[in-house]
Amino acid sequence: DQGFDEWNGIPRSSDRAFWPDSNSFTPGSHPDAVFTHVMSSFRGQEPKELEVYDRAKRATIDREITDQAIDFIKRKASTKQPFFAYLPYTQTHEPVDPHPDFNGKTGNGSFADVLAQTDAYVGELLDTIDKLGLKENTIFIFTSDNGREGVPRSFGFTGPWRGSMFSPYEGSLRVPFLIRWPGKIPTKHVSNELFHQIDLFPTLASFIGADIPKDRIIDGVDQSDFLMGKSEKSARESLVIYIGNELFGVKWRNWKLLIKELDEDGHGVKNLAYPKVFNLLVDPKEEVPEFNYLSDTWVDFPLYQVLEDHEASIESDLGTPDP
């Protein structure tokens, strides 16, 4: 129970779709090495196992969860009650298998087909909101959880930014974030200010007038004034950088401090005896840390303050209260 009224999807990573079609899969090798199934559940009920998640199902699942989301929105709209729909598409994670309707559509390979497919599905969601007359009263967000995958066979492009998923570099940390709320959030406004996904919780709570719990530390900040155009500046000046449970560094404004890095030849974690500091305005590719740092060592103070404040907040955090 994660707080949703109903749920459809897969319980684990999409790469498990390879297994049923692999001629080297070994049944019985381990109790947990079993085929993944698409699952469905409603609040208070045991999840049901549906079809095996193989390559054929991999190609159609994003179509299916789009249809289910549209059905959910229509049902909730008919009750005249507020609703929250969360739709995390499985693409573009491996295997990149477009729906038959989009397979070969772009002429530029499966990854391009899947991008066109996702664009079309998001368009259907927007059209549904508009046709139901909910456009003016619905907050619609499109974003991602990380940059492109980091394995050699993966696709995607991070522009000038270094790195990929599972790295502490900008190619991992920077993602698109688009938000629509007509009449409340200005249209066609573009910003490069710092914004963290953990800010969504207090921001959405502020939008709808909900109270934030006071019995725990909330790391997110309310960005409602920034998004609504009341402030040109983000409410956030800094963030911390983690991979798993490892603290790799911090960002403050356009500066970045790394106390750890990844081994260039693998995924080993390297502790840095001499931390690296990057000025991301003049070195967005994170290529020459010392070159732009030596004349600005004053930046150590705000950067290390972010690190110290974060570690202090962990020490003072009592942990998640019992549900």
Disulfide bonds with the S-S distance in Angstrom:
none
